[in-house]
Amino acid sequence: MSATAVIQIIGIFLVSYQIAPGGLVAVAPRIPCSQTAQQTETILAGAAEEAMMQTGVEEHVALLLIPPCDFISSSGWTPQLLQTNKQVYLYVKLDGERIHFIANSPSNISAKRVSDDLGLPHVFEKHCCEYPALRPEYMPPDYRLAAAVLDLSNGHPSACLSSKRTDTIVTIENGGTLTVEATNGSTTKQITVTGSGHVIFANVPIDAIPGTQPCGGGKAHYLAYGAMVQACDTFVDCPVRQSSSTSCEDQPVVKTLDFNGHRFHTPVIPAIRIDANCSNNQWP
């Protein structure tokens, strides 16, 4: 039986065909709590860690979420329940895992590459670097500062709008089930979902997890993308890009906002980045 699963990527993920040439990859950067690091006088391991700390972006966590009705089984993970904004998910936290998708089908081959432009906001919107480069900490083979790396090479990508957020949607054809396999060193974990299931990967503020306190904040989230990029000496005019205008069928809200309290975020976002604060971005 053939089916199509939907992978939805929300929050701070950098999506590209150029990170690992030959395939589509999404990288979620680690965004630690800068306040905690300052209080404990944490020794930063390098310029990349320092650049992320200096953005002042609140602490984020990478999550894999699945509607309970789509869940079949798991190995190595014990999913927990998350309920927010009347949405219920099973979730697990990600911590450096490399994710790929087993489609349980003889036709499980790399999807045809349609276009380099995914319809996502770009890391550089107003001025582009003549020779753009990501910091090696977010590149293969080590992805040292990645909270999660998704290999999407056997899927069909597109972008969609969820309120003012731009998400990536990747559909994967399969033979009736889809297995999400994660490796981290010598450890392998799996979650299997129905063939028409909806799987969400999110890199969102840490207080999206019930009972967890926020840490840091006040700065626009898109600044984290700038910390992933090496310093640029020469800038050029950017090419005109076509952003997505398609609305997402499913618009998950992982972080509950309290409109009468301190959890309501109103960051100052430049007009050129109005749709990029909590969006996926594309490289370059």
FENBELSUL-V583496 format. One record per backbone hydrogen bond with DSSP energy under -1.0 kcal/mol. NH is the residue of the N-H (numbers start at 1). CO is the residue of the C=O. If there is no record, write none. Layout:
BEGIN
<<NH & CO> <NH & CO>>
END
This chain:
BEGIN
<<3 & 174> <5 & 172> <6 & 197> <7 & 170> <8 & 199> <9 & 168> <10 & 201> <12 & 203> <13 & 11> <14 & 27> <15 & 281> <16 & 25> <23 & 20> <25 & 16> <26 & 150> <27 & 14> <28 & 148> <30 & 145> <37 & 33> <38 & 34> <39 & 35> <40 & 36> <42 & 37> <50 & 46> <51 & 47> <52 & 48> <53 & 49> <54 & 50> <56 & 53> <59 & 215> <60 & 31> <61 & 204> <63 & 202> <64 & 92> <65 & 200> <66 & 90> <70 & 67> <72 & 192> <73 & 192> <75 & 190> <80 & 91> <82 & 89> <84 & 87> <87 & 84> <89 & 82> <90 & 66> <91 & 80> <92 & 64> <94 & 62> <96 & 147> <98 & 183> <99 & 149> <100 & 181> <102 & 179> <108 & 105> <109 & 107> <111 & 153> <123 & 282> <128 & 236> <130 & 234> <135 & 228> <138 & 135> <139 & 136> <143 & 139> <145 & 137> <146 & 143> <147 & 28> <148 & 28> <149 & 97> <150 & 26> <151 & 99> <152 & 24> <155 & 152> <156 & 171> <158 & 169> <160 & 167> <161 & 246> <162 & 165> <165 & 162> <167 & 160> <168 & 9> <169 & 158> <170 & 7> <171 & 156> <172 & 5> <174 & 3> <175 & 103> <178 & 193> <179 & 102> <180 & 191> <181 & 100> <182 & 189> <183 & 98> <184 & 187> <187 & 184> <189 & 182> <190 & 75> <191 & 180> <192 & 73> <193 & 178> <194 & 70> <195 & 176> <197 & 194> <199 & 6> <200 & 65> <201 & 8> <202 & 63> <203 & 10> <204 & 61> <206 & 59> <208 & 205> <209 & 206> <212 & 209> <223 & 220> <224 & 221> <225 & 222> <227 & 223> <228 & 225> <229 & 226> <230 & 133> <236 & 128> <244 & 119> <248 & 161> <261 & 258> <264 & 261> <273 & 270> <274 & 271> <276 & 273> <280 & 166> <281 & 13> <282 & 121> <283 & 15>>
END
